[in-house]
């Protein structure tokens, strides 16, 4: 299921059809001009909730070191990893027919 409301999804589909129709008859230079004029689509995200976890100090120092190498805060790196794992688990659950259980 999409996270976007149905009205927004329908508007995006209509806009995509308009772009396809417009771009189909345009040359590469004209397409680039149209793309330069396009507005970025932004979806408002709900505020994040702080969570406290008790982790092994060695794990924390390792995560901090890895995050420093990537140039991002360690909390952001952990959030990215957690999100990726949740997505993997959702895929596995949907393949097994366990979605939402």
Buried (B, 14 or more C-beta within 10 A) or exposed (E): EEEEEEEEEEEEEEEEEEBEEEEEEEEEEEBEEEEEEEEEEEEEEEEEEEEEEEEEEEEEEEBBEBBEEEEEEBEEBBBEEEEEEEEEEEEEEEEEEEEEE
